[in-house]
Every structure is written in structure tokens, then in C-alpha cells.
């Protein structure tokens, strides 16, 4: 699903870069607010021959909960990066791998999880040529926005009516299908492949990949929650 360079129209590529920057900027601001707090500091002002006034000052500092959150973010990023290295066959010479969006947002929350997936995509594009740099904005929108952030709210909505495991599985399946559909729209709008060809082809393959995504996501979340103490929000 990682879009390479040259597949998208330049206008679409750069437009999606801007959209990705806006999404990640918002997520970063939300995570920063969650992991930092204002710490009051005394500031002394010397006037004339001695200290004449005492003024209150402050700065933002990482909280203990914030430190734990960032530590777990690193662990989840490493887990997803490693898990994406393993491909599984789905027939007719096609293979798939874990997207990890729902895994990230269920363990970390919507904003931190989205940032983790974006970082993983960036590392893959820069160091492993997995997805083009010019298409990085599109890949972030597809897999970090639709595959993670939007999928979190689907999961949260399902949790009101279904149990945790089923909600995770359904959201994980939809995360793959939504990301694939977004990719199809971008490719179709670019004129590279017609909508009539790219949408059915992408759906057929990724509907199957989504089943594996759902099962793997449920298993990994259960294992992670049992072995790693998650910070309480």
C-alpha cells in the first residue's frame, strides 16, 4: 500500500503533503499538551543594590506520566516497524503485512498513535525506500490519518455496543480497507490507473489483508497489555 514516487500527480502529492503536515501538527500539539505541564519557577530581579522583587515564572516540563508515554510510544513504534518487516502470502503471488494503525491508537490513544505510524512511515521511506519521499504525504494521510486516527474513532464508537476484542478486529479490518480506498482515489485522480480498475483491485486484495490485520492486531494488543504497563491517562 506504500505509494512509490511517480504514481501520483505532483499537485496531488504536494497537496497531501500539506494535509499531512496539518494533521501531524495538530496531533503533536495534543500529545505535547498531554505529556507536559507548567512548572513554576521563582525568578529574582536585582534592582539597585539588592534584590527588590520576587516574580513568579514558569516553563513547560515533561511530566512523569509524559516520560512513560514517550517510552511506550517508542516501544510501540519498534514493534510495528518490526512486525511490518514480515510479509504473509494471500494468494496469486500477492503478499501483505501489518499496517498497525489500530494497534498504535488502541495502545497509545488517537494522537500519539497517529504520530507513531507517521514516524514509522517516514523511517521506511527515508532509509528503506518503502514508499516514495514525494508520496510520503499521501502515505501518511492513507495509513496514519485514515488507518489510525479515523480508525480510532470507529473503534471507540464500536466499543459502546461491542466487546473490546470484536471492536478492535472490526476497526483493524476497516483501517486497511479505508487506507486502500484512499490510495485508490489518489491514484485514480492522478490518472495513473482508472477508477474502474484500481478500486476493485485494491479492495479485493486489502479486504483479505484486513482479515489478517484484524487477527494479528487483537493478538498483539493482548500480549502487549499483559507484558507492558501502559501509562494511565
C-alpha positions as CSV (number, residue, x, y, z in Angstrom):
1,X,0.0,0.0,0.0
2,X,3.0,2.3,0.3
3,X,2.8,4.5,-2.8
4,X,6.1,5.0,-4.6
5,X,7.3,8.1,-6.4
6,X,5.9,8.8,-9.8
7,X,2.5,7.2,-9.2
8,X,0.7,10.4,-8.1
9,X,0.1,13.7,-9.9
10,X,2.5,16.3,-8.4
11,X,-0.4,18.6,-7.5
12,X,-2.0,15.8,-5.5
13,X,1.3,14.8,-3.9
14,X,2.1,18.3,-2.7
15,X,-1.5,18.9,-1.6
16,X,-1.4,15.7,0.5
17,X,1.9,16.8,2.0
18,X,0.2,19.9,3.2
19,X,-2.7,18.0,4.6
20,X,-0.3,15.5,6.3
21,X,1.6,18.4,7.9
22,X,-1.6,19.9,9.3
23,X,-2.7,16.5,10.7
24,X,0.6,15.8,12.3
25,X,0.9,19.4,13.7
26,X,-2.4,19.0,15.4
27,X,-1.5,15.6,16.8
28,X,1.8,16.8,18.0
29,X,0.2,19.7,19.8
30,X,-2.3,17.4,21.5
31,X,0.5,15.0,22.6
32,X,2.7,17.8,23.8
33,X,-0.2,19.2,25.9
34,X,-0.8,15.7,27.4
35,X,2.8,14.9,28.3
36,X,4.0,18.3,29.7
37,X,2.9,20.6,32.5
38,X,3.7,24.2,33.5
39,X,6.3,24.2,36.3
40,X,6.5,27.4,38.4
41,X,10.0,28.8,38.9
42,X,11.0,31.7,41.2
43,X,12.7,34.5,39.2
44,X,14.7,37.0,41.1
45,X,15.2,40.5,39.7
46,X,18.1,42.5,41.1
47,X,17.3,46.2,41.3
48,X,19.8,48.8,42.5
49,X,22.0,47.4,45.3
50,X,19.9,44.3,46.2
51,X,17.0,42.1,45.4
52,X,13.9,44.2,45.4
53,X,11.3,41.9,43.9
54,X,10.4,38.3,43.5
55,X,8.4,37.4,40.4
56,X,6.8,34.1,39.6
57,X,7.9,32.5,36.3
58,X,7.2,29.2,34.6
59,X,8.2,26.7,32.0
60,X,6.8,23.6,30.5
61,X,8.4,20.3,31.6
62,X,7.9,16.7,30.8
63,X,5.8,15.0,33.5
64,X,6.4,11.5,34.9
65,X,3.3,10.3,33.0
66,X,4.7,12.0,29.9
67,X,8.0,10.2,30.2
68,X,6.2,6.9,30.5
69,X,4.0,7.8,27.5
70,X,7.0,8.6,25.3
71,X,8.8,5.4,26.4
72,X,5.7,3.3,25.4
73,X,5.5,5.2,22.1
74,X,9.0,4.2,21.3
75,X,8.2,0.6,22.2
76,X,5.1,0.5,20.0
77,X,6.9,2.1,17.1
78,X,9.6,-0.5,17.3
79,X,7.0,-3.3,17.5
80,X,5.1,-2.0,14.4
81,X,8.3,-1.4,12.5
82,X,9.5,-5.0,13.2
83,X,6.1,-6.5,12.5
84,X,5.8,-4.7,9.1
85,X,9.0,-6.5,8.0
86,X,7.2,-9.8,7.9
87,X,5.0,-10.4,4.8
88,X,2.3,-13.0,4.7
89,X,1.1,-14.6,1.4
90,X,-2.5,-14.0,0.4
91,X,-2.5,-15.9,-3.0
92,X,-1.8,-15.2,-6.7
93,X,1.7,-14.0,-5.9
94,X,0.4,-11.2,-3.6
95,X,1.5,-10.7,0.0
96,X,0.5,-8.3,2.8
97,X,1.9,-7.0,6.0
98,X,0.7,-5.4,9.2
99,X,-0.4,-1.8,8.9
100,X,-0.5,-1.3,12.7
101,X,-2.7,1.8,12.8
102,X,-5.3,0.4,15.2
103,X,-2.6,-1.4,17.2
104,X,-1.0,2.0,17.8
105,X,-4.1,4.1,18.6
106,X,-5.6,1.5,20.9
107,X,-2.4,1.2,23.0
108,X,-1.4,4.9,22.8
109,X,-4.5,6.9,22.1
110,X,-5.5,8.6,18.8
111,X,-2.9,11.4,18.6
112,X,0.2,9.6,19.9
113,X,-0.7,6.5,17.8
114,X,-1.1,8.6,14.7
115,X,2.3,10.2,15.2
116,X,3.9,6.8,15.8
117,X,2.6,5.5,12.4
118,X,3.8,8.6,10.7
119,X,7.3,8.2,12.1
120,X,7.4,4.6,11.0
121,X,6.3,5.6,7.5
122,X,9.0,8.3,7.5
123,X,11.8,5.9,8.5
124,X,10.7,3.4,5.9
125,X,10.6,6.0,3.1
126,X,14.0,7.6,4.0
127,X,16.1,4.6,4.9
128,X,14.4,1.6,3.2
129,X,12.8,3.2,0.1
130,X,9.5,1.7,1.2
131,X,7.2,4.4,-0.3
132,X,8.5,7.4,-2.1
133,X,9.5,10.6,-0.4
134,X,7.3,12.6,-2.8
135,X,4.4,10.3,-1.9
136,X,5.1,10.4,1.9
137,X,2.3,12.9,2.5
138,X,-0.2,10.6,0.7
139,X,1.1,7.6,2.6
140,X,0.7,9.5,5.9
141,X,-2.8,10.5,5.1
142,X,-3.8,7.0,4.0
143,X,-2.2,5.0,6.8
144,X,-1.7,7.5,9.7
145,X,-4.9,9.6,9.2
146,X,-7.4,7.1,7.8
147,X,-5.6,3.9,9.0
148,X,-5.0,5.3,12.5
149,X,-6.7,8.5,13.6
150,X,-10.1,7.9,11.9
151,X,-10.0,4.2,12.8
152,X,-9.6,5.1,16.5
153,X,-13.0,6.8,16.5
154,X,-14.5,3.9,14.7
155,X,-13.1,1.6,17.4
156,X,-14.3,4.0,20.1
157,X,-17.8,4.0,18.6
158,X,-18.0,0.2,18.3
159,X,-16.9,-0.1,22.0
160,X,-20.2,1.3,23.0
161,X,-22.0,-1.7,21.6
162,X,-19.5,-4.5,21.2
163,X,-16.8,-6.0,23.4
164,X,-13.1,-4.9,23.2
165,X,-11.8,-7.7,21.0
166,X,-14.5,-7.5,18.4
167,X,-14.3,-3.7,18.3
168,X,-10.5,-3.9,17.7
169,X,-10.9,-6.5,15.0
170,X,-13.6,-4.7,13.0
171,X,-11.7,-1.3,13.3
172,X,-8.4,-3.0,12.2
173,X,-10.2,-4.5,9.1
174,X,-11.7,-1.2,8.2
175,X,-8.4,0.6,8.8
176,X,-6.8,-1.4,5.9
177,X,-9.8,-1.0,3.6
178,X,-10.1,2.7,4.3
179,X,-6.4,3.3,3.6
180,X,-6.6,1.2,0.4
181,X,-9.7,3.1,-0.8
182,X,-8.0,6.4,-0.1
183,X,-4.9,5.2,-2.1
184,X,-7.2,4.1,-4.9
185,X,-8.9,7.5,-5.1
186,X,-5.5,9.3,-5.2
187,X,-4.2,7.0,-7.9
188,X,-7.4,7.4,-9.9
189,X,-7.4,11.2,-9.6
190,X,-3.8,11.2,-10.8
191,X,-4.9,9.4,-14.0
192,X,-2.3,6.7,-13.5
193,X,-4.9,3.9,-13.3
194,X,-8.6,4.3,-14.0
195,X,-11.0,4.2,-11.0
196,X,-12.8,1.2,-12.6
197,X,-9.6,-0.9,-12.4
198,X,-7.8,0.4,-9.3
199,X,-10.7,0.4,-6.8
200,X,-11.9,-3.2,-7.3
201,X,-8.3,-4.5,-7.4
202,X,-7.3,-2.7,-4.3
203,X,-10.4,-3.7,-2.4
204,X,-10.2,-7.4,-3.3
205,X,-6.6,-7.7,-2.1
206,X,-6.9,-5.5,1.0
207,X,-10.2,-7.0,2.2
208,X,-8.2,-10.2,2.6
209,X,-5.2,-8.4,4.2
210,X,-7.6,-6.7,6.6
211,X,-8.7,-10.1,8.0
212,X,-5.1,-10.9,8.8
213,X,-4.6,-7.4,10.2
214,X,-7.6,-7.8,12.5
215,X,-6.4,-11.1,13.9
216,X,-2.7,-10.0,14.3
217,X,-3.8,-6.7,15.9
218,X,-6.0,-8.4,18.5
219,X,-3.3,-10.9,19.4
220,X,-0.5,-8.2,19.7
221,X,-2.6,-5.9,21.8
222,X,-3.5,-8.6,24.2
223,X,0.2,-9.6,24.5
224,X,1.4,-6.0,24.9
225,X,-1.1,-5.1,27.5
226,X,-0.1,-8.2,29.6
227,X,3.6,-7.6,29.4
228,X,4.0,-3.8,29.3
229,X,2.5,-1.4,31.9
230,X,0.7,1.2,30.0
231,X,0.5,4.8,31.5
232,X,-2.9,5.7,32.8
233,X,-4.4,8.7,31.1
